[in-house]
Amino acid sequence: MERRTEKIGIFAPGMMTPEQYRLLLTPEVRRTVEEQIGRDPAAIALDKRIPHAALIATQVKYLARARTKLPSYYEARCILPPLAFEQASSEACAARKSCSGERVLDLTCGLGVDALYLSKRFREVITLERDATLAAVAGENFRRLGATNIRVINSSAEAFLASTLDHFDWIYADPDRLRQVFINILDNAIKYSAPGGRITVKLWAGEYKAFAEIIDQGRGIPPEDLENVKTKFYKGSNSVRGSGIGLALVDSIMTALDGTMDIKSTLGRGTVVTLGLPLYHKA
């Protein structure tokens, strides 16, 4: 049981801490990661001879996955925070972008894959990341990738757009993140509904926000579980198949997009999930 708990803590998608980031910048840890590439991450994690074994194992695991999803990041031996990796577009998807111009604003930096490919089509890319550690990681990765025309700003999209006077040819927000949000919520609605049950999606816009409401007629969430459903790995008394990270991932994506997620549920009657995203009006 102890060993399983350790593996979950190592390999589960999560935010990178400032201390982990600082360690990954050190020559000793970078050298150890390089030496361990190709080994089983689980074996690395349990190897008591390796300092910071859990951190090394996690990087080795995600670098292995990056060989197909993010080959440029693999070749440059970029730092890969697990949650940002899970949320990131693949390089194949990012390469399909057709917009071009002088300056572009990317509202959702994350790992920076979209910004990297936008940098090949624009003279300058400004990309926003509200998490300070992830902003630092993205900046370091762009340096390793040789992308010198990208500037990372540690700010929410809402705060930056409210204060900037700069002109941009394009403003970009990653549609794949919203796709993940709806897939996760609709998957939950289907899982917890009886065969033949109805799932309703409503869309509307207010003055400052656009809203989507997903309503199911499923089993509902017990009151004692409702306050914890956004917590990673939490599986309530009514849970069925799944890892317990779906709504935690949705919540983190909505936060990155300066959005909101509200959940209301009645046991035996169903659940209503309301998503809100800010509307930006050109002055």
Beta strands, then each sheet from edge to edge (+ up, - down):
strand 1: 101-106
strand 2: 122-128
strand 3: 150-153
strand 4: 170-172
strand 5: 199-205
strand 6: 209-216
strand 7: 260-266
strand 8: 270-278
sheet 1: 3+ 2+ 1+ 4+
sheet 2: 5+ 6- 8+ 7-
end
